[in-house]
Every structure is written in C-alpha cells, then in structure tokens.
Amino acid sequence: MIRLFKHYIPYAVMVLGMFDLLLLLLAGEAAWQLRVWQIGTDAGRFLTRFPEILAFAGVVHLAMIAVGSYGPEALRSLRFATARLLVAVSLGVLGISLLDFLIPGNMFWRSVLLYAMVFAIGLLILNRMILGPRLGTSTFRRRILVLGAGARAQRLRELSAKSGSSFDVVSCIAMDEGAPVVADAVPRDSIGDLGRYVERLGAGEVIVALQERRNSLPLKDLLRVKTRGVYVNDFSSFLERETGRVDLDTLNPSWLIFSDGFSAGRVISGAGKRAFDLLVSLLLLLVTFPVIVLFALLVKLESKGPAFFRQTRVGLYGQPFSVIKLRSMAQDAEKDGAQWAVENDPRITRIGQFIRKVRIDELPQLWTVLKGEMSFVGPRPEVPQFVADLDDHLPYYAERHMVKPGITGWAQINYPYGASIEDARHKLEYDLYYAKNYTPFLDVLILLQTFRVILWPEGAR
C-alpha cells in the first residue's frame, strides 16, 4: 500500500486511478480535436486549452471517487463499476456546468462536452475490462510471512483469503507459543537462517503476530530480517493499515502511545478545518434554507408536534451540547428514554423515512457546525445515556471524544447504521482510526464519499 497523508491506499487503486486520470485527459483532448475537425478550424496550441482539459478530468475524477468507483465492489464487478461510472459522469456534467460559469472558455462547448463524456465512458469501461482482471493478481498482492501460528496468524490467513485482499500469506512460523492454530505452520526449529528463508519465499514483509509478546520477541531473527531490507511490522499496525480501523481485540495502551498518530501538527490543520466549517456551513445554510422550511412544513402537516427535534449529545472532551434536526419520528417516540433505531422502526413517520434516506433531516445541524459545537467530519455524537453505557462495555470509547463530532465521518461511510453494542464496537474502531490519523486529506476523502452514502443509503434508518 501507498501511504498518502497518513492514510493508506492500495497499489491497485492508485494504478487504476492514475490510468483513469490519463484517459480522462485523453478524452478531453480527443473531444476538442473532433469538434475542430468537424467545423474545419485550427485546433490551436495544446497548452492554451490544457487548464480546461485538466478541469474536466479533475471534476469527473473527483466524482468517480465520490460515488465509490474505487471501492472493493467496483474493483471486482465490471457491471457494478459501469453503473458507478455512469453516475460519476452525470455528476461530472453538473460540476462542469458550474465551472462553465467560473472559467469561461471554448473547452466547455456543449458539443465538446458531449463528445468528451462519450469518449470518457468508453475509455474508462475499456480500462476496467483490460486492467480490472489484473488488479487482483500477484502483481499487486504483497507476499507476507507471519511470525506466529496462533489465533492472530489465523486471522491474517482468513483476511488474505477474502476477495479484494492486497496480500498473500506465504508462510506462518510456529514460535513455541503453545498449540498452533494454523495447521501447516512451519516450526521455527526447522529453519536455520530465517533471513534466507524469507528471501527464498520472496516475502516483502514480516508480521509479528505472537499471542504474547512479553519477553518472547525473537529479536535476533527480527534484526536479521530487518537488515536484509525486509519490512517488519506488528500485528495491530498491520491490521490498521489493511482494514482502515483500529482493532479493539488486540489494542493495548502501549501500542496506542508509541504508534504513529495524534500528531501535534493539528493546530494549523484544525484552524483550517474550522475556517472551512464556518464558510461552508454558512453558505449551505443560505442555499438549503428553502429546503429546510419546506420539509419543516411537511413534518408539521403530517404529525403533531414541533417540526424540529432537539436532543442533548456528547461532544468534544465529553462536553454536552444540543443538536437540532428535522423531526423524523412521532412526537412521543422517546417518551420512555432514548432507544436504538431499528430496521422498519414504527416510530418513524412517512416523511421521516424519506428525509432520513436522503439525509435532509441532518441539514439543521449546519447551525451547530456554524456555532462550533460540531464539524462537518468527525465521529457521530451520541446521547449521554448511550455514551455512559458504551463507555462501560467498550474499551477506549472515551478517546473518540478527543476530536470534535461531525455530521459525517469515517465510520459512517465504512459501516452501516448501528443499532447494538456490537455495531457500536465496530464503529468505534473506525472512529479511533479517524481520531488517530486525522488529516485534511482524510476529511476531503470522507466528504467526497459521503455522496455515495447519500446516493445509495443502504444503512439509513
């Protein structure tokens, strides 16, 4: 994987994305050449139109990221990828139409834009037909060797066997840690020089997956492997990199303290984030105010009670604040206290079902963002009753409050709506990853992919 601003991106996705961007540039240039040939005029210098071609490619490429064109399903299924590409191109047209007002130029002639879109769709689908089947081959899959033969080693074997995995486990080494769980593990005593054994297998990374590391780390072996230029990683860090979440089952305070993350450079990025929140929340409030008013009236007409719903939530550093949303449930839905939302929840009104699916009920929270109690991106704030309960059941739950809560977040785009302690546990793993690895780049990635969640609201309740 490639680490970009503290976030890991698979090699296959990077290669596919680079080819896509080049093909979009080619589609833009081909569209311009076709149009000038049709009207019999000179094409002009390439450098004079390159900014507009780049704008076309950039907008469509961002739309592709937003709708999930580089997600696991899109990489596995040509049919799924084609559907997402068509949606991305449609969103790209809307974005380019907006740019047409800001950047006047000949590139955005309607005919040129039409040709560019047709060329883009054809080239992008062709790229997936040619490159797609090769993305899962050994060319893009790393070979790793695992020190350990217990439950952790078995987890890595199972993870490597999943579709879309970016690595292969070439061998597990039993290190005298009890009865092995991996049946075909190789005993350490049967290997003379571990460094040569790693080289012979062609492993590019060694993962320390011992069940108990205290006073049992094979330092001599690890040093020999490291000095041969092979990367050595521990189990928790490897899982964080491969899954995009912090694994609670293996998490310990020492790893959290000594691993990379929670950098002090957040003062500058935090100021930038607050400026972005202020500007965008104010702009969106002005733009969406008619929508909020319209649905507030519809909520009021459908059921008795106020159009808006206020509730106390837990925010930054555990401080309570009041969140405001459009009411999507019956007025007395929580007369007996806060409850988890369930599938086909009878408390949700007909209008409520719609505004939840398209996230319109979240729009009034822009006011909370404007006041500074929330951000656009961060862990979802929970009610105090749930927080107290989850803090008793889940380790490190309080650490998610070290960053400001958000309207959308890393957990929201990676895990469906949670309605249980176990769901909250999985979402906490993503929230901890965000709190640990926050950068403006990750915020932009989350904001882009929130469009995918809005367009395909599988987890909305």
Long-range contacts (C-beta under 8 A, 24 or more apart in sequence): 1-166, 1-241, 1-242, 4-441, 5-439, 5-440, 5-441, 5-442, 6-260, 6-261, 6-263, 6-437, 6-439, 6-441, 6-442, 7-437, 7-439, 7-441, 7-442, 7-445, 8-241, 8-242, 8-244, 10-140, 10-166, 11-140, 11-166, 12-75, 12-135, 12-136, 12-140, 12-166, 13-70, 13-75, 15-131, 15-135, 15-140, 16-70, 16-75, 16-127, 16-128, 16-131, 16-132, 16-135, 17-61, 17-70, 19-127, 19-131, 20-61, 20-64, 20-124, 20-127, 21-57, 21-61, 23-120, 23-123, 23-124, 23-127, 24-56, 24-57, 24-60, 24-61, 24-120, 24-123, 24-124, 25-53, 25-54, 25-57, 26-119, 26-123, 27-57, 27-116, 27-117, 27-119, 27-120, 27-123, 28-52, 28-53, 28-56, 28-57, 28-107, 28-116, 28-120, 29-53, 30-115, 30-116, 30-119, 31-112, 31-113, 31-114, 31-115, 31-116, 31-119, 32-107, 32-112, 32-116, 34-115, 35-109, 35-111, 35-112, 35-115, 49-105, 49-106, 49-107, 51-103, 52-103, 52-105, 52-106, 52-107, 52-108, 53-107, 55-96, 55-99, 55-103, 55-107, 56-92, 56-96, 56-107, 56-113, 56-116, 59-92, 59-95, 59-96, 59-99, 60-88, 60-89, 60-92, 60-95, 60-96, 60-120, 62-95, 62-448, 63-88, 63-89, 63-91, 63-92, 63-95, 64-88, 64-124, 65-445, 65-448, 65-449, 66-91, 66-448, 66-449, 66-450, 66-451, 66-452, 67-91, 67-451, 67-452, 67-455, 68-449, 68-452, 68-456, 71-452, 72-163, 72-164, 75-132, 75-135, 75-136, 75-164, 76-136, 76-163, 76-164, 78-125, 78-128, 78-129, 78-132, 81-125, 81-128, 81-132, 82-125, 82-128, 85-121, 85-124, 85-125, 86-121, 87-455, 89-117, 89-120, 89-121, 91-451, 92-117, 93-117, 136-163, 136-164, 138-168, 140-166, 141-165, 141-166, 141-167, 141-168, 142-166, 142-167, 142-168, 142-204, 142-205, 143-167, 143-168, 143-170, 143-201, 143-202, 143-203, 143-204, 143-205, 144-168, 144-169, 144-170, 144-203, 144-204, 144-205, 144-206, 144-207, 145-169, 145-170, 145-171, 145-172, 145-173, 145-198, 145-201, 145-203, 145-205, 145-206, 145-207, 146-171, 146-172, 146-173, 146-206, 146-207, 146-209, 147-173, 147-175, 147-206, 147-207, 147-208, 147-209, 147-210, 147-218, 147-221, 147-222, 148-172, 148-173, 148-174, 148-175, 148-177, 148-208, 148-209, 148-210, 148-211, 148-235, 149-173, 149-174, 149-175, 149-177, 149-180, 149-181, 149-182, 149-185, 150-177, 150-178, 150-180, 150-181, 150-182, 150-209, 150-210, 150-211, 151-181, 151-211, 152-209, 152-210, 152-211, 152-235, 152-250, 153-181, 153-182, 153-185, 153-209, 154-181, 154-182, 155-209, 156-207, 156-209, 156-235, 156-238, 157-182, 159-239, 159-242, 159-243, 166-242, 167-205, 167-242, 170-201, 170-202, 170-203, 171-197, 171-201, 171-203, 175-210, 175-216, 175-218, 177-210, 177-211, 177-212, 177-216, 178-211, 188-218, 188-221, 193-224, 194-218, 194-221, 194-224, 194-225, 195-221, 195-224, 195-225, 195-227, 195-228, 195-230, 198-225, 198-228, 198-230, 199-228, 199-230, 203-230, 204-230, 204-231, 205-230, 205-231, 205-232, 205-233, 206-230, 206-231, 206-232, 206-233, 207-233, 207-234, 207-235, 207-238, 208-232, 208-233, 208-234, 208-235, 209-235, 210-235, 240-433, 244-410, 244-414, 244-430, 244-433, 245-414, 245-426, 245-429, 245-430, 245-432, 245-433, 246-429, 246-432, 246-433, 246-436, 247-429, 248-394, 248-395, 248-396, 248-425, 248-428, 248-429, 251-395, 251-396, 256-396, 256-436, 259-436, 261-436, 261-437, 262-402, 262-435, 262-436, 266-438, 269-438, 269-439, 269-440, 272-440, 273-375, 273-377, 273-440, 273-443, 274-372, 274-375, 276-376, 277-369, 277-370, 277-372, 277-375, 277-376, 278-370, 280-376, 281-366, 281-367, 281-369, 281-370, 281-376, 282-370, 284-363, 284-366, 285-366, 285-367, 285-370, 288-363, 288-366, 291-360, 291-363, 292-326, 292-360, 292-363, 292-364, 295-326, 295-351, 295-355, 295-360, 296-326, 298-351, 299-326, 299-327, 299-328, 299-349, 299-351, 299-352, 299-355, 302-349, 302-350, 302-351, 303-327, 303-330, 303-331, 303-349, 304-331, 305-330, 305-331, 306-331, 308-364, 311-338, 311-383, 312-383, 312-384, 313-381, 313-382, 313-383, 313-384, 313-405, 314-381, 314-382, 314-383, 314-384, 314-387, 314-401, 314-405, 315-373, 315-374, 315-381, 315-401, 315-404, 315-405, 316-373, 316-401, 316-402, 316-403, 316-404, 316-405, 317-401, 317-402, 318-387, 318-398, 318-401, 320-384, 321-368, 321-373, 321-374, 321-381, 322-368, 323-365, 323-368, 323-374, 323-381, 324-364, 324-365, 324-367, 324-368, 325-361, 325-362, 325-364, 325-365, 326-355, 326-360, 326-361, 326-363, 326-364, 327-352, 327-361, 328-352, 328-353, 328-355, 328-356, 328-361, 337-385, 338-383, 338-385, 338-386, 340-419, 340-420, 341-417, 341-419, 341-461, 342-419, 342-461, 343-419, 343-461, 345-461, 348-461, 356-457, 356-460, 356-461, 357-457, 357-460, 358-454, 358-457, 359-453, 359-454, 359-457, 359-460, 362-407, 365-407, 366-407, 369-407, 373-404, 374-404, 374-405, 374-406, 374-407, 375-404, 375-405, 375-406, 375-407, 376-406, 376-407, 376-408, 376-443, 376-447, 377-406, 377-407, 377-408, 377-409, 377-410, 377-434, 377-442, 377-443, 377-446, 377-447, 378-403, 378-404, 378-405, 378-406, 378-409, 378-434, 379-403, 379-405, 379-406, 379-409, 379-411, 379-431, 379-434, 379-435, 380-405, 380-406, 380-409, 380-411, 380-412, 380-427, 381-405, 386-424, 389-421, 390-421, 390-424, 390-428, 393-421, 393-425, 394-421, 394-424, 394-425, 394-428, 396-428, 396-432, 397-428, 399-432, 399-435, 400-428, 400-431, 400-432, 400-435, 402-435, 403-434, 403-435, 403-438, 408-446, 408-447, 408-450, 408-453, 409-434, 409-446, 410-434, 410-442, 410-446, 412-450, 412-453, 413-446, 413-449, 413-450, 413-452, 413-453, 415-459, 416-458, 416-459, 417-459, 417-460, 417-461, 419-461
